[in-house]
Amino acid sequence: MHLVQILLPCSDNNGQPFAQEDFDRVKEELASSFEGVTAYLQAPADGLWKKGAESNADKIVIFEVMANEVDLIDWRERRIALERWFRQEKVVIRYMPIALV
């Protein structure tokens, strides 16, 4: 079993917040592809990225799904689609093995 997490910004690079419908669309798509999805939307996390001397701060939301297998080709395609939809250079999708108790 694997836990897959998608980190998405709350706003675009100009500071314009994304509509709730954008996040609902992601949630619905994940729910229909997997047996469920958890979306952390109400309390955005603070993100800070450093590239050399430059820093960028962002508020992010997190989506999680559990999957028996991780289809990397499918997840890369999802990442590219999310980067386009949310107008980002890079969307972070990460996964880790988990065990249920």
C-alpha positions, 0 to 999 in steps of 0.5 A, a space after each residue: 500500500 502507498 500513500 500519494 500526496 499532491 501539494 497544490 498552491 492556494 494562489 497563482 504566481 500573481 497572488 490570485 486565489 484559485 477558485 474552490 471549484 478548481 480544488 473540487 475538480 481535483 478532489 472529484 477526479 481523485 475520488 473517481 479514480 481511487 477508493 477515496 481521497 482526503 483533501 486538506 483544504 481548510 487550513 492551508 500549510 505554509 510552504 517556503 522554497 529556496 533557490 539560491 538566495 531567492 525565497 518564495 512563500 506559498 500557502 498550499 493544500 494537500 490531497 492524499 490517496 491510498 493505492 496498492 500500486 503506484 503507476 508512475 506514468 499515470 502520476 506523471 501525466 496527472 502532474 503535467 495536467 495539474 501544472 497546466 491547470 494551476 499554472 505552475 512550473 512544478 507541482 509536487 506529487 510524492 508517494 511513500 509505502 505505508 502499512 495499515 494498522 
